[in-house]
Amino acid sequence: MDEASRYAFETFNVLWWSIIGVVAFALGSYLFDKLDPIDYKVQIEQGNIAAAIKFSAVLLGLAGIIVTAIR
């Protein structure tokens, strides 16, 4: 495999896994939003700091799981 085709393959590989990660993150956050009875967007807009902390912790945990699974 020459250098140009290897570079193209690695670029495609990175883009492919990036798209999978973004879709998995969006799907996970959507599922959390639908399964949890609290409307976090409204709560955060009203200034509820606890809701913002909980939602951000869930998103960080979800991101950690996705990064671990992709590696």
Rosetta constraint file for C-alpha pairs under 8 A:
AtomPair CA 1 CA 5 HARMONIC 6.51 0.50
AtomPair CA 1 CA 6 HARMONIC 6.32 0.50
AtomPair CA 2 CA 6 HARMONIC 6.25 0.50
AtomPair CA 3 CA 7 HARMONIC 6.11 0.50
AtomPair CA 4 CA 8 HARMONIC 6.19 0.50
AtomPair CA 5 CA 9 HARMONIC 6.06 0.50
AtomPair CA 6 CA 10 HARMONIC 6.13 0.50
AtomPair CA 7 CA 11 HARMONIC 6.10 0.50
AtomPair CA 8 CA 12 HARMONIC 6.16 0.50
AtomPair CA 9 CA 13 HARMONIC 6.09 0.50
AtomPair CA 10 CA 14 HARMONIC 6.18 0.50
AtomPair CA 11 CA 15 HARMONIC 6.22 0.50
AtomPair CA 12 CA 16 HARMONIC 5.98 0.50
AtomPair CA 13 CA 17 HARMONIC 6.27 0.50
AtomPair CA 14 CA 18 HARMONIC 6.03 0.50
AtomPair CA 15 CA 19 HARMONIC 6.20 0.50
AtomPair CA 16 CA 20 HARMONIC 6.35 0.50
AtomPair CA 17 CA 21 HARMONIC 6.06 0.50
AtomPair CA 17 CA 70 HARMONIC 7.19 0.50
AtomPair CA 18 CA 22 HARMONIC 6.20 0.50
AtomPair CA 19 CA 23 HARMONIC 6.15 0.50
AtomPair CA 20 CA 24 HARMONIC 6.05 0.50
AtomPair CA 21 CA 25 HARMONIC 6.05 0.50
AtomPair CA 21 CA 66 HARMONIC 6.45 0.50
AtomPair CA 21 CA 67 HARMONIC 7.62 0.50
AtomPair CA 21 CA 70 HARMONIC 7.50 0.50
AtomPair CA 22 CA 26 HARMONIC 6.12 0.50
AtomPair CA 23 CA 27 HARMONIC 6.02 0.50
AtomPair CA 24 CA 28 HARMONIC 5.97 0.50
AtomPair CA 24 CA 66 HARMONIC 7.27 0.50
AtomPair CA 25 CA 29 HARMONIC 6.12 0.50
AtomPair CA 25 CA 62 HARMONIC 6.85 0.50
AtomPair CA 25 CA 63 HARMONIC 6.63 0.50
AtomPair CA 25 CA 66 HARMONIC 7.27 0.50
AtomPair CA 26 CA 30 HARMONIC 6.04 0.50
AtomPair CA 27 CA 31 HARMONIC 6.09 0.50
AtomPair CA 28 CA 32 HARMONIC 6.16 0.50
AtomPair CA 28 CA 62 HARMONIC 7.06 0.50
AtomPair CA 29 CA 33 HARMONIC 6.10 0.50
AtomPair CA 29 CA 59 HARMONIC 6.83 0.50
AtomPair CA 29 CA 62 HARMONIC 7.87 0.50
AtomPair CA 30 CA 34 HARMONIC 6.23 0.50
AtomPair CA 31 CA 35 HARMONIC 5.96 0.50
AtomPair CA 32 CA 36 HARMONIC 5.93 0.50
AtomPair CA 33 CA 37 HARMONIC 7.82 0.50
AtomPair CA 33 CA 38 HARMONIC 7.87 0.50
AtomPair CA 33 CA 39 HARMONIC 7.28 0.50
AtomPair CA 33 CA 40 HARMONIC 7.60 0.50
AtomPair CA 39 CA 43 HARMONIC 6.36 0.50
AtomPair CA 40 CA 44 HARMONIC 5.90 0.50
AtomPair CA 40 CA 51 HARMONIC 6.19 0.50
AtomPair CA 40 CA 52 HARMONIC 7.32 0.50
AtomPair CA 40 CA 55 HARMONIC 7.12 0.50
AtomPair CA 41 CA 45 HARMONIC 6.16 0.50
AtomPair CA 42 CA 46 HARMONIC 6.22 0.50
AtomPair CA 43 CA 47 HARMONIC 6.53 0.50
AtomPair CA 43 CA 48 HARMONIC 5.41 0.50
AtomPair CA 43 CA 51 HARMONIC 6.39 0.50
AtomPair CA 43 CA 52 HARMONIC 7.87 0.50
AtomPair CA 44 CA 48 HARMONIC 5.11 0.50
AtomPair CA 44 CA 49 HARMONIC 6.77 0.50
AtomPair CA 44 CA 51 HARMONIC 6.27 0.50
AtomPair CA 44 CA 52 HARMONIC 5.69 0.50
AtomPair CA 48 CA 52 HARMONIC 6.58 0.50
AtomPair CA 49 CA 53 HARMONIC 6.18 0.50
AtomPair CA 50 CA 54 HARMONIC 6.14 0.50
AtomPair CA 51 CA 55 HARMONIC 6.01 0.50
AtomPair CA 52 CA 56 HARMONIC 6.01 0.50
AtomPair CA 53 CA 57 HARMONIC 6.05 0.50
AtomPair CA 54 CA 58 HARMONIC 6.23 0.50
AtomPair CA 55 CA 59 HARMONIC 6.25 0.50
AtomPair CA 56 CA 60 HARMONIC 6.10 0.50
AtomPair CA 57 CA 61 HARMONIC 6.10 0.50
AtomPair CA 58 CA 62 HARMONIC 6.09 0.50
AtomPair CA 59 CA 63 HARMONIC 6.09 0.50
AtomPair CA 60 CA 64 HARMONIC 6.17 0.50
AtomPair CA 61 CA 65 HARMONIC 6.29 0.50
AtomPair CA 62 CA 66 HARMONIC 6.26 0.50
AtomPair CA 63 CA 67 HARMONIC 6.12 0.50
AtomPair CA 64 CA 68 HARMONIC 6.16 0.50
AtomPair CA 65 CA 69 HARMONIC 6.12 0.50
AtomPair CA 66 CA 70 HARMONIC 6.10 0.50
AtomPair CA 67 CA 71 HARMONIC 6.26 0.50
